[in-house]
């Protein structure tokens, strides 16, 4: 059963690759062939790793589901939420909620960011990025879904919801999709997802949702694409190589270097578990610190602009 469920995801790979090829010939200027080749290699290794980690994850879901049956019977009054159509719908929503927090924390905890960053350290944005998943993500990702097994979602249902969410997100990685209007403010889409893959200060750590944008709106991480602001895709400090191994290990080596030069054990731990950019001496900044400084700069510029306008208005009235 586990291998059958995992196999479902692999049947769609030829379709995804075909769509990448179609997009390439439709918009070659959006592609860097060497980078895309790196993305395909990263995807191939990631898929091979996932054969083992996802089967293991399903086994853990089953174990947790069975182990928590008595808890559900005693405190919730049921053994399982069963297979009704509306339970499937709730499972997809619950899965999306889990993905939001998995994704958000993968940007705000440095060791998790090290695993997730290969998905972001491409300088281009196209469908090939949609299959560019870090090799180490699936080792910790299932932890965020354990609560669903505990409250009674069937393990197979959880696995299917994960697969559906993953396939949906592939289609978010394209610049050829225009704004979807009001629908695009509810359902995640490629036009909005360009924000998430941009390294503009205004866009950093925004739009973490998978299928729904409601989580970003509720938890304050939603930003609509800003008219006139050109997207700068990639990360602030990219690896100086397109080598797939470098792409997947670069952030880990950076953590190692920072830990080695940290003056105290407390600082060493902070370099691992605090947000990316944190430094004990303030030599580098976190995203929140950068955005706060940027907001202060904009406010100062607006204030000076207002003062100039007031002074100009005063001089014009005096001259009149």
PLY file of the C-alpha trace (Angstrom):
ply
format ascii 1.0
element vertex 320
property float x
property float y
property float z
element edge 319
property int vertex1
property int vertex2
end_header
0.00 0.00 0.00
2.76 2.46 0.91
4.61 1.91 -2.37
1.35 2.16 -4.31
0.53 5.53 -2.77
4.05 6.83 -3.36
3.87 5.57 -6.93
0.83 7.73 -7.68
2.96 10.85 -7.42
5.50 9.51 -9.91
2.89 8.92 -12.62
2.50 12.68 -12.98
6.23 13.33 -13.54
6.07 12.86 -17.35
3.23 15.39 -17.43
5.20 17.89 -15.36
8.31 17.50 -17.51
6.21 17.96 -20.66
4.79 21.20 -19.25
8.31 22.42 -18.43
9.39 21.76 -22.02
6.33 23.57 -23.38
7.00 26.57 -21.14
10.66 26.62 -22.18
9.83 26.84 -25.88
7.14 29.42 -25.12
9.40 31.67 -23.04
13.08 30.80 -23.42
14.08 34.12 -21.86
12.77 32.88 -18.50
15.18 29.94 -18.47
18.86 29.47 -17.73
19.53 26.03 -19.21
22.44 25.26 -16.89
20.36 26.21 -13.88
17.41 24.17 -15.16
19.68 21.17 -15.65
20.77 21.61 -12.04
17.08 21.73 -11.03
16.39 18.45 -12.88
19.33 16.79 -11.15
18.21 18.06 -7.76
14.70 16.80 -8.51
15.94 13.35 -9.54
17.96 12.85 -6.36
15.17 14.32 -4.23
12.69 11.86 -5.76
15.03 8.95 -5.08
15.39 10.00 -1.44
11.62 10.49 -1.18
11.02 6.85 -2.15
12.39 5.94 1.26
11.49 8.95 3.41
7.85 9.19 2.30
7.25 5.48 2.78
8.84 5.83 6.21
6.64 8.87 6.91
3.48 6.94 6.01
4.61 4.17 8.35
5.03 6.73 11.14
1.55 8.14 10.42
0.11 4.63 10.69
1.99 3.96 13.94
0.86 7.26 15.50
-2.70 6.72 14.27
-2.90 3.27 15.84
-1.13 4.29 19.05
-3.52 7.21 19.63
-6.76 5.25 19.12
-7.40 4.89 22.85
-6.79 8.61 23.33
-9.40 9.42 20.67
-11.93 6.97 22.08
-11.56 8.34 25.59
-11.40 12.06 24.86
-12.95 12.51 21.41
-15.42 9.64 21.28
-14.30 8.01 18.02
-11.53 5.84 16.61
-11.29 7.41 13.18
-12.72 10.32 11.20
-13.37 7.73 8.46
-13.63 8.30 4.70
-16.62 10.55 4.08
-16.22 13.07 1.23
-16.32 16.02 3.60
-13.55 14.46 5.71
-11.40 14.43 2.56
-12.14 18.13 2.12
-11.25 18.90 5.74
-8.09 16.78 5.36
-6.93 18.89 2.41
-7.55 22.08 4.41
-5.78 20.63 7.45
-2.90 19.52 5.24
-2.63 23.04 3.84
-2.57 24.49 7.36
0.25 22.06 8.22
2.11 23.02 5.07
1.86 26.72 5.90
3.60 26.26 9.26
6.12 23.78 7.88
6.94 26.27 5.13
6.99 29.37 7.34
9.24 27.76 9.93
11.49 26.49 7.14
12.17 30.16 6.42
12.53 31.32 10.04
14.61 28.51 11.62
18.05 28.47 10.08
18.72 24.74 10.15
15.38 24.16 8.40
16.14 26.96 5.95
19.39 25.18 5.09
17.33 22.19 3.96
14.67 24.25 2.18
16.92 26.87 0.52
17.76 24.80 -2.62
14.19 25.44 -3.73
14.95 29.18 -3.61
18.57 29.55 -4.65
17.81 29.54 -8.38
18.08 32.99 -9.92
15.31 32.27 -12.42
11.64 31.52 -11.83
9.91 28.97 -14.05
8.28 25.56 -13.87
11.63 23.80 -13.47
11.89 25.46 -10.05
8.66 23.68 -9.13
10.50 20.34 -9.04
13.64 21.77 -7.38
13.13 20.41 -3.85
15.91 20.16 -1.26
17.29 16.72 -0.54
16.91 16.94 3.23
13.41 18.45 3.56
11.50 15.16 3.70
13.52 14.05 6.73
11.76 16.60 8.98
8.66 17.62 7.03
6.31 14.80 8.24
6.59 16.04 11.85
4.21 18.88 10.99
1.50 16.40 9.93
1.57 14.07 12.96
-1.25 15.98 14.66
-3.59 14.92 11.84
-2.94 11.23 12.60
-3.41 11.88 16.32
-6.90 13.40 15.90
-8.02 10.60 13.59
-7.36 11.34 9.93
-6.60 8.07 8.17
-2.86 7.83 7.33
-3.58 7.10 3.65
-5.78 10.20 3.53
-2.95 12.32 4.97
-0.53 10.93 2.40
-2.95 11.62 -0.46
-3.53 15.18 0.76
0.24 15.73 0.81
0.56 14.45 -2.75
-2.31 16.63 -3.97
-0.82 19.71 -2.32
2.60 18.98 -3.80
1.24 18.58 -7.34
-0.84 21.76 -7.01
2.22 23.74 -5.99
4.15 22.76 -9.11
1.83 25.02 -11.10
2.68 28.02 -8.90
6.13 28.36 -10.47
5.53 30.25 -13.68
5.68 33.85 -14.82
3.24 33.25 -17.67
0.15 33.19 -15.44
-1.54 36.59 -15.02
-3.46 37.82 -12.01
-6.61 35.76 -11.37
-8.53 38.69 -9.89
-10.54 38.04 -6.75
-10.03 34.28 -7.05
-6.28 34.88 -6.92
-6.69 36.54 -3.55
-8.15 33.33 -2.09
-6.52 30.46 -3.97
-2.73 30.49 -4.30
-1.49 31.09 -7.82
1.69 31.73 -9.78
1.15 35.51 -9.95
1.12 35.72 -6.16
3.82 33.08 -5.66
6.38 35.22 -7.52
6.45 37.27 -4.31
7.58 34.27 -2.27
10.50 33.54 -4.60
11.72 37.13 -4.74
14.57 38.54 -2.68
13.21 42.10 -2.68
13.18 43.37 0.91
9.42 43.96 0.70
8.80 40.35 -0.36
11.10 38.37 1.92
9.37 35.63 3.98
5.92 36.35 2.55
3.18 34.21 0.99
4.02 30.83 2.53
0.68 29.18 1.72
0.33 26.09 -0.42
-3.23 26.00 -1.79
-5.03 28.69 0.21
-3.89 32.23 0.94
-6.06 32.49 4.06
-3.23 31.33 6.34
-0.96 34.15 5.18
-3.77 36.63 5.70
-4.61 35.34 9.18
-1.00 35.20 10.37
0.18 38.41 8.73
2.50 37.12 6.01
0.48 37.98 2.89
1.77 40.54 0.39
0.14 41.15 -2.98
2.54 41.81 -5.87
3.46 45.48 -5.79
2.79 47.28 -9.06
5.98 48.62 -10.59
8.33 46.62 -8.34
10.54 44.33 -10.42
11.04 40.86 -8.93
14.58 39.87 -8.00
14.42 36.08 -7.90
16.72 33.95 -5.80
18.24 34.39 -2.35
20.24 37.23 -0.81
23.42 35.15 -0.50
23.38 32.47 -3.22
25.99 29.73 -3.58
28.58 30.64 -6.18
27.92 27.46 -8.14
25.16 25.64 -10.03
26.43 22.31 -8.75
23.44 20.43 -7.25
25.55 19.21 -4.31
26.64 22.78 -3.54
23.05 23.98 -3.83
21.98 21.47 -1.16
24.91 21.86 1.21
25.82 25.55 0.94
23.68 26.80 3.84
24.81 23.92 6.05
28.45 24.86 5.46
27.60 28.49 6.28
26.03 27.38 9.55
29.13 25.29 10.34
31.40 28.28 9.79
29.24 30.56 11.95
29.01 28.00 14.74
32.78 27.58 14.76
33.39 31.32 15.16
30.63 31.92 17.74
32.09 33.02 21.10
29.67 31.09 23.37
27.67 27.87 23.30
24.50 29.93 23.50
25.49 31.81 20.35
26.41 28.55 18.63
22.87 27.26 19.21
21.40 30.54 18.04
23.27 30.25 14.76
21.52 26.91 14.26
18.00 27.63 15.48
17.52 31.40 15.20
16.31 32.99 11.95
18.70 33.16 9.00
20.82 36.30 9.17
21.04 36.43 12.95
24.55 37.23 14.20
26.00 37.66 17.66
27.77 40.90 16.67
25.10 42.42 14.41
27.28 42.01 11.31
24.35 40.39 9.48
20.63 40.97 9.90
17.49 38.83 9.94
14.65 39.48 7.53
12.62 41.25 10.21
15.55 43.50 11.05
16.11 44.33 7.38
12.44 45.05 6.80
12.24 47.23 9.91
15.27 49.22 8.73
13.78 49.50 5.24
10.43 50.69 6.63
12.22 53.29 8.78
14.14 54.51 5.72
10.95 54.83 3.66
9.21 56.66 6.52
12.15 59.09 6.78
12.07 59.72 3.02
8.31 60.33 3.14
8.77 62.72 6.05
11.44 64.70 4.20
9.27 64.75 1.08
6.36 66.12 3.12
8.59 68.80 4.62
9.74 69.86 1.15
6.15 70.06 -0.10
5.07 72.08 2.92
7.98 74.48 2.47
7.26 74.80 -1.26
3.59 75.51 -0.56
4.56 78.14 2.01
6.95 79.89 -0.41
4.35 79.86 -3.17
1.75 81.44 -0.86
4.25 84.06 0.27
5.16 84.86 -3.31
1.49 85.15 -4.23
0 1
1 2
2 3
3 4
4 5
5 6
6 7
7 8
8 9
9 10
10 11
11 12
12 13
13 14
14 15
15 16
16 17
17 18
18 19
19 20
20 21
21 22
22 23
23 24
24 25
25 26
26 27
27 28
28 29
29 30
30 31
31 32
32 33
33 34
34 35
35 36
36 37
37 38
38 39
39 40
40 41
41 42
42 43
43 44
44 45
45 46
46 47
47 48
48 49
49 50
50 51
51 52
52 53
53 54
54 55
55 56
56 57
57 58
58 59
59 60
60 61
61 62
62 63
63 64
64 65
65 66
66 67
67 68
68 69
69 70
70 71
71 72
72 73
73 74
74 75
75 76
76 77
77 78
78 79
79 80
80 81
81 82
82 83
83 84
84 85
85 86
86 87
87 88
88 89
89 90
90 91
91 92
92 93
93 94
94 95
95 96
96 97
97 98
98 99
99 100
100 101
101 102
102 103
103 104
104 105
105 106
106 107
107 108
108 109
109 110
110 111
111 112
112 113
113 114
114 115
115 116
116 117
117 118
118 119
119 120
120 121
121 122
122 123
123 124
124 125
125 126
126 127
127 128
128 129
129 130
130 131
131 132
132 133
133 134
134 135
135 136
136 137
137 138
138 139
139 140
140 141
141 142
142 143
143 144
144 145
145 146
146 147
147 148
148 149
149 150
150 151
151 152
152 153
153 154
154 155
155 156
156 157
157 158
158 159
159 160
160 161
161 162
162 163
163 164
164 165
165 166
166 167
167 168
168 169
169 170
170 171
171 172
172 173
173 174
174 175
175 176
176 177
177 178
178 179
179 180
180 181
181 182
182 183
183 184
184 185
185 186
186 187
187 188
188 189
189 190
190 191
191 192
192 193
193 194
194 195
195 196
196 197
197 198
198 199
199 200
200 201
201 202
202 203
203 204
204 205
205 206
206 207
207 208
208 209
209 210
210 211
211 212
212 213
213 214
214 215
215 216
216 217
217 218
218 219
219 220
220 221
221 222
222 223
223 224
224 225
225 226
226 227
227 228
228 229
229 230
230 231
231 232
232 233
233 234
234 235
235 236
236 237
237 238
238 239
239 240
240 241
241 242
242 243
243 244
244 245
245 246
246 247
247 248
248 249
249 250
250 251
251 252
252 253
253 254
254 255
255 256
256 257
257 258
258 259
259 260
260 261
261 262
262 263
263 264
264 265
265 266
266 267
267 268
268 269
269 270
270 271
271 272
272 273
273 274
274 275
275 276
276 277
277 278
278 279
279 280
280 281
281 282
282 283
283 284
284 285
285 286
286 287
287 288
288 289
289 290
290 291
291 292
292 293
293 294
294 295
295 296
296 297
297 298
298 299
299 300
300 301
301 302
302 303
303 304
304 305
305 306
306 307
307 308
308 309
309 310
310 311
311 312
312 313
313 314
314 315
315 316
316 317
317 318
318 319
